[in-house]
Amino acid sequence: MRQIIAGIIGAIIVFVWTGLSWMVFPWHNWDVKAFEDEGKVISETLKAQSSGDGIYMIPYCDPKDAKDEQKKKEWLEKAKQGPFAYMIVKPDGIKWDMKTALGIQFGISLLVAIMAAFLLGLSRTTSLIGRAWYLTFVVTTGTLLTELSNWNWWGVPTTATLVNIADVIIAWYFAGLVMAKIVPTRL
């Protein structure tokens, strides 16, 4: 029961930090850019050239062609020349609802916080600071896998990658300090 309570409180702390991080600090927008003529990109490219919702790559290499040395060479040359893009396209748009998105995000934070609280209960670390760092490392492990993989494979800018990692470390350290007080130490 204490893990559930710690998870709820931890999720609230992470949710509040994340809101502050995105709305108050400029760091999440350092690498976000806009096209010069967004309307032209939308109408002449994304809507006209896409075949529905999905993940699109420019240049694209069909996995069936991956063993064809000539096609692989052509793809590598196109990728080198640029532009390179890895994007989620929804040609018909989305119905954006901030309240729903915030609710889902809180649910995600709650799920992770409850899981982290149960792992914290298994830790034999006894100091408050040590337990907070333990929880931070547990959660950051998954973040590193995702963020560094996206940096490696899809070219996510280094600054955005580091900001996202730092954001998780800060949020979960704050949450870990409180959660470590609630979840009993395993002796």
Summary of the structure (lengths in Angstrom):
residues: 187
radius of gyration: 21.1
end to end distance: 18.2
largest distance: 64.1
contacts: 483
relative contact order: 0.19
helix: 70%
strand: 5%
